[in-house]
Amino acid sequence: MEHGLATAVLCVVGGGIAAQVLAARLRIPSIVILLALGFLVGPVLGLLHPTHDFGPNLRPLIGLAVAVVVFEGGLALDFRELRASGEGVLRLTAFALPINFVLGTLAAHLIGGMLWGPASVFGAILVVTGPTVILPLLRQARLDRRSAAFLKWEAIVNDPVGAILTAVVVEILVGVPRGAGEGPATALTLHLVEGVLVAGALGVGSALMVAWAFRRDLIPETLKTPVLLALALVAYVVPNLLMHEAGLIGATVFGVALANRHMPGLAELRRFKEALVVLLVSCLFVVLTADLDLAVLGKLSAPILGLTAAILFVVRPAAIWLATMRSDLSRGERLFVGWIGPRGIVAAAVAGLAGPRLSEAGYAGGDLIQPTVFAVIVATVLAHGFSLGPLARRFGLSTAAATQRLAVVGASPWASDMVIALHRAGVPVVIIDIYPGAMLAAREAGVPTLQAELLSRSAEEGMADHPSDHLLAATRDELYNALVCTHLAPEIGRERVYQVAPSENHLLHADTGVSRDARGKVFGNADVSFDALAGRHEAGWRFFVADLDAVEQPDDVHLLAIKTDGCLEFFSVDHEQNETAEGDRVLILQAPSMAEFDGDDRPAMMPT
């Protein structure tokens, strides 16, 4: 038993994280590999039998893990996004959900051949879309802010609502709670209202209590994350004592209320929980997929496969199209949102709970709910995961570019000249400064600009409109540069934030200098400081982008390479430089005596 449980944990945790790493390297939706891994170690090889290995504790553990997932999703919902999304979010949550339920139920009965009871449960489960699938896809595809808000809010809000709807339908089918002298409808209504009110009050109350305690420094820093996780589980478990799945509302409301309190330090706590959620999602998908029975999967008939196709091509598009009629969504947005609706972990978990309850109650076809939902999950993840990016670009809803994007903080004359050269070479770049006049030259050259204090809360919205793969802090203040790099490193990547070299090289000394954890990588070599770049620029040195085979001069300063695949590779003393290849281009700072200038005071050799 001990070795069997150890093998199960190894397959779930080790295999799940290995699948995540492989998916990141291949740049494909991680759920695809997680599902394949679950099928392999479960139904195919028989290495993992979750129900047998974990016993009766499996379902409660799955519920607790899902609670943490939806809580972390709620932390991503900022009410400020609603201003950008207009009425679209309301249409996708309040209007589209009941239409999806009705159409999904009809499709399950008419096409899938299910009885009305299991069909209604199936329709209720599939009103949800998966935030654990949607959010990684949004980061990968880089949708514009408005379209991303539509999908994110719909996924996170509809998840608990869909779970509650499923619980209500199941309660109606397997036994309505009755009070003394009360009719079934009245008892069910009171039961529902009681669960929802308790869940909402517990979620909001927990958020207010946390905000009050955190702002008064009543909780040590090391205990803040454990406190949040404990309260999220409390907000899930307590409402569940009153009504099945009401806890998902409590956990989600707790996350949303906490996110909109805008407490200092919440971003760091959120990043830890994001990492925890990646681990939990990996484990959950492997466990739920491995728990499928090959005998049940063998019952997937042509009608069930036809039902899966109907969900993809008819039910979801029709529901979104009807719900968004006469709204402010464009035709492209309606078509795009109508197609993109991958199901995720909540649909799988709810199906794993609802299906067995119907079967135990004697409903024929109850055992088909879980494999049919999994068929929809696999189909939607594959179809929507691989088509989201191309479709977003087709409708002009994506900010993704073939070349990696660069954000430059500080619009000094030399920095403005540099971003203009990169912009003319086709590199997506944005320059950021608090003084609009400093960015005038870059703006006149067509370079996107952002007037913001990058450490302020309002700058988060501006950066959301200019997502960047790399950041260069290029102000005169070296400590400010370090602070900007440290602040944005968890978002962009610690290996992708750079700052100009400090004027005093001892600040970079391995033993006595500023710790690498408290600054960005050095841009160029240690001799290329802000003052050195400014001095050379005033002396007539200029930036340009040239091919590798262009004529080079001995005093040229190479700053970054633009690879043939669009990746940007900075020259830095903090890492070894990879070899450049044929077709790569290089950003060069060149002395005036070594280049012929055209009328625009730029090197004539610079490609445009």
C-alpha positions in Angstrom: 0.0 0.0 0.0 2.8 2.4 0.9 4.7 1.7 -2.4 1.4 2.0 -4.3 0.7 5.4 -2.9 4.3 6.6 -3.5 3.9 5.5 -7.1 0.7 7.4 -7.4 2.2 10.6 -6.0 5.1 10.2 -8.3 2.9 9.9 -11.4 0.7 12.8 -10.3 3.2 15.3 -9.1 6.3 14.5 -11.0 4.5 13.6 -14.2 2.3 16.7 -14.0 5.1 19.1 -13.6 7.2 17.4 -16.3 4.2 17.8 -18.6 4.0 21.5 -17.8 7.7 22.0 -18.6 7.4 20.1 -21.9 4.3 22.1 -22.9 6.1 25.3 -22.2 9.0 24.2 -24.3 6.8 23.1 -27.2 4.5 26.2 -26.7 1.4 24.1 -26.7 -1.5 24.1 -24.2 -0.3 22.2 -21.2 -3.6 20.5 -20.7 -3.1 18.5 -23.9 0.0 16.8 -22.5 -1.6 16.5 -19.0 -4.6 14.7 -20.5 -2.4 12.4 -22.5 -0.3 11.6 -19.4 -3.4 10.8 -17.4 -4.7 8.4 -20.0 -1.3 6.8 -20.3 -0.6 6.2 -16.6 -4.2 5.4 -15.8 -6.5 3.5 -18.3 -3.6 2.4 -20.6 -0.7 1.3 -18.3 -2.6 0.9 -15.1 0.1 2.6 -13.0 -2.4 4.9 -11.3 -5.8 4.1 -9.9 -6.8 7.3 -8.1 -10.0 5.9 -6.5 -8.2 2.8 -5.2 -4.9 4.6 -4.3 -6.4 7.5 -2.5 -9.6 5.9 -1.3 -12.7 7.9 0.0 -10.5 11.0 0.5 -10.1 11.5 -3.2 -13.2 13.6 -3.9 -12.8 15.9 -0.9 -9.2 16.5 -1.8 -10.2 17.3 -5.4 -12.8 19.8 -4.0 -10.2 21.5 -1.8 -7.8 21.8 -4.7 -10.5 23.3 -7.0 -11.3 25.8 -4.2 -7.7 27.1 -4.3 -7.8 27.2 -8.1 -11.0 29.3 -8.2 -9.8 31.5 -5.4 -6.6 32.3 -7.3 -8.8 33.0 -10.4 -10.8 35.5 -8.4 -7.6 37.3 -7.5 -7.2 38.1 -11.3 -10.5 39.9 -11.5 -10.1 43.7 -11.2 -13.2 45.8 -11.5 -11.2 48.4 -13.4 -11.2 46.0 -16.4 -15.0 46.3 -16.6 -14.6 49.8 -17.9 -12.7 48.6 -20.9 -14.9 45.6 -21.6 -18.2 47.6 -21.5 -21.4 45.5 -21.4 -19.7 42.4 -22.9 -18.9 40.8 -19.6 -22.5 41.1 -18.4 -23.8 39.6 -21.7 -21.4 36.6 -21.4 -22.2 35.9 -17.8 -25.9 36.8 -17.2 -27.3 36.2 -20.6 -25.2 33.6 -22.3 -25.1 31.2 -19.4 -28.8 30.3 -19.4 -28.9 30.1 -23.2 -25.9 27.7 -23.0 -27.7 25.6 -20.5 -30.9 25.3 -22.5 -29.1 24.6 -25.8 -26.6 22.2 -24.2 -29.5 20.2 -22.6 -31.4 20.0 -25.9 -28.3 18.9 -27.7 -27.5 16.2 -25.1 -31.1 14.8 -25.4 -31.7 15.1 -29.1 -28.2 14.4 -30.4 -26.5 12.5 -27.6 -29.5 10.3 -26.8 -29.4 11.1 -23.1 -32.5 11.0 -20.9 -33.7 14.4 -19.8 -32.3 14.1 -16.4 -28.6 13.3 -17.3 -29.0 15.7 -20.3 -29.9 18.6 -18.0 -26.9 17.8 -15.8 -24.6 17.7 -18.8 -26.0 21.0 -20.0 -25.4 22.6 -16.6 -21.8 21.4 -16.4 -20.9 22.7 -19.8 -22.0 26.3 -19.1 -18.6 26.8 -17.6 -15.4 27.5 -19.4 -12.1 26.8 -17.8 -10.0 29.6 -16.3 -7.1 27.1 -15.8 -7.1 26.7 -19.6 -8.1 30.2 -20.6 -5.6 32.2 -18.6 -2.5 30.4 -19.9 -3.9 30.7 -23.4 -4.4 34.4 -23.0 -0.9 34.9 -21.9 0.4 32.9 -24.8 -1.8 34.5 -27.5 -1.6 38.1 -26.1 -5.1 39.2 -26.9 -6.0 42.9 -26.7 -7.1 44.0 -23.3 -10.8 44.1 -24.1 -11.1 40.6 -25.7 -9.0 39.1 -22.9 -11.3 40.6 -20.3 -14.3 39.0 -22.0 -12.9 35.5 -21.8 -11.3 35.9 -18.4 -14.3 37.2 -16.6 -16.6 34.7 -18.3 -14.4 31.8 -17.3 -13.9 32.8 -13.7 -17.5 34.1 -12.9 -19.3 31.2 -14.7 -17.2 28.5 -13.0 -18.9 28.7 -9.6 -22.3 29.6 -11.1 -22.1 26.5 -13.3 -21.2 24.3 -10.4 -24.1 25.7 -8.4 -26.5 25.2 -11.3 -25.3 21.6 -11.6 -25.8 21.0 -7.9 -29.3 22.4 -8.1 -30.2 20.2 -11.0 -28.8 17.1 -9.3 -30.7 18.0 -6.1 -33.9 18.2 -8.1 -33.3 14.8 -9.7 -32.0 12.8 -6.7 -34.0 14.3 -3.9 -35.2 17.8 -3.0 -34.5 18.8 0.7 -37.8 19.3 2.5 -38.8 21.3 5.5 -41.8 20.9 7.7 -44.9 21.8 5.7 -42.8 23.2 2.8 -43.2 22.2 -0.8 -40.2 20.9 -2.8 -39.9 24.1 -4.8 -39.9 26.3 -1.7 -37.5 24.1 0.2 -35.1 24.1 -2.8 -35.3 27.9 -3.2 -34.6 28.5 0.5 -31.8 25.9 0.3 -30.2 27.7 -2.6 -30.6 31.2 -1.2 -29.2 30.1 2.1 -26.1 28.6 0.5 -25.4 31.5 -1.8 -25.9 34.2 0.9 -23.6 32.4 3.3 -21.0 31.9 0.6 -21.1 35.5 -0.5 -21.1 36.9 3.1 -18.2 34.6 4.1 -16.2 35.5 1.0 -16.6 39.3 1.4 -16.2 39.2 5.2 -13.0 37.2 4.9 -11.6 39.8 2.4 -12.5 42.7 4.7 -10.9 41.0 7.7 -7.7 40.2 5.8 -7.5 43.8 4.5 -8.0 45.2 8.0 -5.4 42.9 9.6 -2.8 43.3 6.8 -2.9 47.1 6.8 -2.4 47.1 10.6 0.5 44.7 10.3 -1.2 42.3 12.6 0.0 39.2 10.7 3.7 38.4 10.1 4.8 38.5 6.5 5.7 34.8 6.6 2.1 33.9 7.6 0.2 36.0 5.1 0.1 33.4 2.4 -0.9 30.5 4.8 -3.6 32.8 6.2 -5.1 33.5 2.8 -5.0 29.8 1.8 -6.6 28.8 5.1 -9.4 31.4 4.7 -10.0 30.3 1.1 -10.6 26.8 2.2 -12.8 28.0 5.0 -14.8 30.0 2.5 -15.2 26.8 0.5 -15.9 24.2 3.2 -18.4 26.1 5.3 -21.0 26.9 2.5 -20.6 23.3 1.3 -22.0 22.2 4.7 -25.2 24.0 3.7 -25.4 23.4 0.0 -23.4 21.2 -2.4 -20.8 23.2 -4.4 -21.8 26.6 -2.8 -18.2 26.8 -1.5 -17.0 27.6 -5.0 -18.9 30.8 -4.8 -17.4 31.6 -1.4 -13.8 30.9 -2.6 -14.3 33.0 -5.8 -16.0 35.9 -4.0 -13.2 35.9 -1.4 -10.6 36.2 -4.3 -12.5 38.9 -6.1 -13.1 41.0 -3.0 -9.5 40.7 -2.0 -8.2 41.6 -5.4 -10.2 44.9 -5.4 -9.0 46.0 -2.0 -5.7 46.8 -3.7 -3.5 46.0 -0.7 0.2 46.5 -0.8 2.2 43.3 -1.2 -0.8 41.4 -2.7 1.1 41.0 -6.0 3.9 39.0 -4.3 1.3 36.7 -2.6 -0.6 36.3 -5.9 2.6 35.1 -7.6 3.1 32.4 -5.0 -0.5 31.2 -5.4 -0.1 31.2 -9.2 2.8 28.7 -8.8 0.7 26.6 -6.4 -2.2 26.6 -8.8 0.0 25.3 -11.6 1.0 22.4 -9.4 -2.6 21.7 -8.3 -4.0 21.9 -11.9 -1.3 19.6 -13.1 -2.2 17.1 -10.4 -5.9 17.4 -10.8 -6.0 16.8 -14.6 -3.7 13.7 -14.2 -5.8 12.3 -11.4 -9.2 12.9 -13.1 -8.1 11.5 -16.4 -6.4 8.5 -14.9 -9.6 7.7 -13.0 -11.5 7.1 -16.2 -12.6 3.6 -16.9 -11.8 2.0 -20.2 -15.0 0.1 -20.1 -17.0 3.3 -19.8 -14.9 5.0 -22.4 -15.8 2.2 -24.8 -19.5 3.4 -24.5 -18.6 6.6 -26.3 -20.8 6.1 -29.4 -21.4 8.1 -32.6 -24.2 10.1 -30.9 -21.9 11.1 -28.1 -19.2 12.2 -30.6 -21.9 14.1 -32.5 -22.9 15.8 -29.3 -19.3 16.9 -28.8 -19.2 18.4 -32.3 -22.5 20.1 -31.6 -21.1 21.7 -28.4 -18.2 23.1 -30.4 -19.8 24.2 -33.6 -23.4 25.0 -32.7 -24.2 25.4 -29.0 -21.5 27.7 -27.9 -21.4 29.9 -31.0 -25.2 30.2 -31.1 -25.5 31.0 -27.4 -22.9 33.8 -27.6 -24.3 35.2 -30.8 -27.8 35.4 -29.2 -26.5 36.8 -25.9 -24.5 39.6 -27.6 -27.1 40.8 -30.1 -27.3 44.6 -30.2 -24.4 44.9 -27.8 -21.2 47.0 -28.2 -19.2 43.9 -29.3 -17.9 44.0 -32.8 -18.7 41.3 -35.3 -15.1 39.9 -35.0 -15.3 39.9 -31.2 -18.7 38.0 -31.3 -17.3 35.4 -33.7 -14.1 35.0 -31.7 -15.7 34.7 -28.2 -18.3 32.4 -29.7 -15.7 30.0 -30.8 -13.3 30.1 -27.9 -14.7 28.3 -24.9 -12.4 25.5 -23.7 -13.6 23.5 -20.7 -11.2 22.9 -17.8 -10.7 21.5 -14.3 -14.0 22.6 -12.8 -16.1 20.9 -15.5 -14.0 17.7 -15.0 -14.3 17.8 -11.2 -18.1 18.6 -11.2 -18.7 15.8 -13.8 -16.7 13.4 -11.6 -19.1 14.2 -8.7 -22.4 14.5 -10.5 -22.2 11.5 -12.7 -21.8 8.9 -9.9 -24.6 10.6 -7.9 -27.0 10.1 -10.8 -25.9 6.5 -11.3 -26.4 5.8 -7.6 -29.9 7.2 -7.9 -30.7 4.8 -10.7 -30.6 7.2 -13.7 -29.7 5.4 -16.9 -26.8 7.1 -18.7 -25.4 8.8 -15.5 -22.2 6.9 -16.1 -21.8 8.5 -19.5 -21.6 12.1 -18.1 -18.0 12.0 -17.0 -16.5 10.5 -20.2 -18.7 12.7 -22.4 -17.6 15.8 -20.5 -14.0 14.7 -20.9 -14.5 14.2 -24.6 -15.7 17.8 -24.8 -12.7 19.0 -22.7 -10.3 17.2 -25.0 -12.0 18.5 -28.1 -12.3 22.1 -27.0 -8.8 22.2 -25.6 -7.3 20.9 -28.8 -9.5 23.0 -31.2 -9.5 26.2 -29.2 -6.0 26.0 -27.8 -4.4 25.7 -31.3 -6.8 28.1 -33.0 -6.9 31.0 -30.5 -3.8 32.8 -31.6 -4.4 32.6 -35.4 -8.0 33.5 -35.1 -7.2 36.5 -32.8 -4.7 37.7 -35.4 -7.3 37.2 -38.2 -9.8 39.4 -36.4 -7.2 42.0 -35.3 -7.7 41.1 -31.6 -4.1 40.2 -30.8 -1.2 42.3 -29.8 1.2 39.5 -30.5 4.1 40.2 -32.9 6.6 38.0 -34.8 9.4 39.8 -33.0 9.7 40.0 -29.2 8.6 43.3 -27.7 10.8 45.7 -25.8 9.8 48.3 -23.2 12.3 51.1 -22.5 11.9 53.1 -19.4 13.4 56.6 -19.6 13.1 58.9 -22.7 16.5 60.6 -22.7 17.9 61.7 -26.0 20.1 58.7 -26.5 17.3 56.3 -25.4 14.8 58.0 -27.8 17.3 57.7 -30.6 17.8 54.0 -29.8 14.1 53.1 -29.8 13.6 55.0 -33.1 16.3 52.9 -34.7 14.7 49.7 -33.4 11.3 50.8 -34.5 12.5 51.5 -38.0 14.1 48.1 -38.0 10.7 46.5 -37.3 11.2 45.7 -33.6 8.0 46.3 -31.5 9.1 48.8 -28.9 7.4 51.1 -26.4 9.1 54.0 -24.6 7.9 55.0 -21.1 8.4 58.2 -19.2 6.5 60.5 -16.8 7.3 63.6 -18.9 5.4 63.7 -22.2 7.8 66.3 -23.7 10.7 63.9 -23.4 8.9 61.4 -25.7 8.1 63.9 -28.4 10.9 62.8 -30.8 9.9 59.1 -30.4 6.2 59.9 -30.8 6.8 61.9 -34.0 8.8 58.9 -35.4 5.8 56.6 -34.8 7.1 54.8 -31.7 4.4 53.8 -29.2 4.7 55.8 -26.0 3.3 55.5 -22.4 3.2 58.4 -20.0 3.3 56.7 -16.6 5.2 56.2 -13.4 6.0 52.5 -13.8 5.8 51.8 -10.1 2.3 53.2 -9.8 -0.9 51.3 -9.8 -2.2 53.1 -12.9 0.8 51.9 -14.8 -0.5 48.3 -14.7 -3.3 49.2 -17.0 -1.0 50.9 -19.4 1.4 48.0 -19.4 -1.5 45.7 -20.1 -2.0 47.5 -23.4 1.7 47.2 -24.2 2.7 43.7 -23.2 6.5 43.3 -23.4 8.9 40.4 -23.5 11.9 42.4 -22.4 12.4 45.6 -20.3 15.3 48.0 -20.3 15.4 50.5 -17.4 17.4 53.4 -18.9 17.0 56.4 -16.6 19.9 58.3 -15.0 18.9 57.0 -11.5 20.6 53.7 -11.1 18.7 52.7 -8.0 15.4 53.5 -9.6 16.4 51.3 -12.6 17.1 48.5 -10.1 13.8 49.0 -8.4 11.9 48.9 -11.7 13.7 45.7 -12.7 13.0 44.1 -9.4 9.3 45.1 -9.5 8.7 43.7 -13.0 11.0 40.7 -13.0 8.3 38.3 -11.7 6.0 39.4 -14.5 8.3 39.6 -17.4 11.0 37.2 -16.2 14.1 37.8 -14.2 16.4 36.9 -17.1 14.6 39.4 -19.4 14.9 42.7 -17.4 18.0 44.9 -18.0 19.3 48.2 -16.8 22.1 50.5 -18.0 25.4 49.9 -16.2 26.0 52.0 -13.1 28.5 54.8 -13.3 30.6 53.2 -10.6 31.6 49.7 -11.5 32.0 48.6 -7.9 28.2 48.4 -7.7 28.5 45.3 -9.9 31.2 43.6 -7.9 30.2 40.1 -7.1 31.1 40.5 -3.4 30.5 44.1 -2.5 28.1 45.3 -5.2 24.3 45.4 -5.4 22.9 41.8 -5.3 21.8 40.4 -8.6 18.4 39.7 -6.9 18.0 43.5 -6.4 18.7 44.7 -9.9 18.4 43.8 -13.5 21.0 42.4 -15.9 23.5 45.0 -17.1 22.8 46.3 -20.6 26.0 46.0 -22.7 29.3 45.9 -20.8 30.1 47.6 -17.5 31.7 50.6 -19.3 28.4 51.5 -21.1 26.8 53.5 -18.3 24.1 56.1 -18.7 26.7 58.9 -18.7 28.9 57.1 -21.2 25.9 56.6 -23.6 24.7 60.2 -23.1 28.3 61.6 -23.7 28.8 59.6 -26.9 25.4 60.5 -28.2 26.1 64.2 -27.6 29.4 63.7 -29.5 27.6 62.4 -32.5 27.5 58.7 -32.0 24.3 57.1 -33.4 22.3 53.9 -33.1 21.5 51.7 -36.1 20.5 48.1 -36.9 22.7 46.3 -39.3 23.1 42.8 -40.7 26.0 40.7 -39.5 27.7 40.9 -42.8 27.7 44.7 -42.8 31.0 46.5 -42.5 31.9 47.0 -38.9 34.3 49.4 -37.3 36.6 48.6 -34.4 35.0 51.1 -32.0 31.4 49.8 -32.6 29.4 49.0 -29.5 27.1 46.0 -29.9 24.1 46.2 -27.7 21.6 43.5 -28.7 21.0 41.0 -31.4 17.7 40.5 -33.3 17.5 36.8 -34.2 16.0 35.4 -37.4 13.1 33.9 -35.3 12.3 37.3 -33.8 13.9 36.8 -30.4 15.9 39.6 -28.8 19.2 38.7 -27.3 20.9 41.4 -25.2 24.7 41.7 -24.9 25.4 41.7 -21.1 28.2 41.0 -18.7 25.8 39.0 -16.6 25.5 36.1 -19.1 27.5 34.4 -21.8 26.6 35.6 -25.3 25.2 33.0 -27.7 26.8 32.9 -31.1 25.1 35.0 -33.8 24.0 33.2 -36.9 23.5 34.1 -40.6 20.5 36.4 -41.0 20.7 37.9 -37.5 20.8 41.7 -37.1 22.6 43.7 -34.4 21.9 47.0 -32.7 25.1 49.0 -32.9 26.3 52.3 -31.5 28.8 53.8 -33.9 31.0 56.8 -33.9 30.2 59.7 -36.3 33.5 59.4 -38.1 32.8 55.8 -39.0 29.5 56.1 -40.8 28.1 58.1 -43.6 25.0 60.0 -42.5 22.0 60.8 -44.6 19.8 63.9 -44.4 17.9 62.5 -41.4 21.1 62.3 -39.4 21.0 58.5 -39.4 23.5 56.0 -40.9 22.7 55.4 -44.5 23.4 51.7 -44.1 20.6 51.2 -41.6 17.9 49.0 -43.1 14.3 50.4 -43.1 
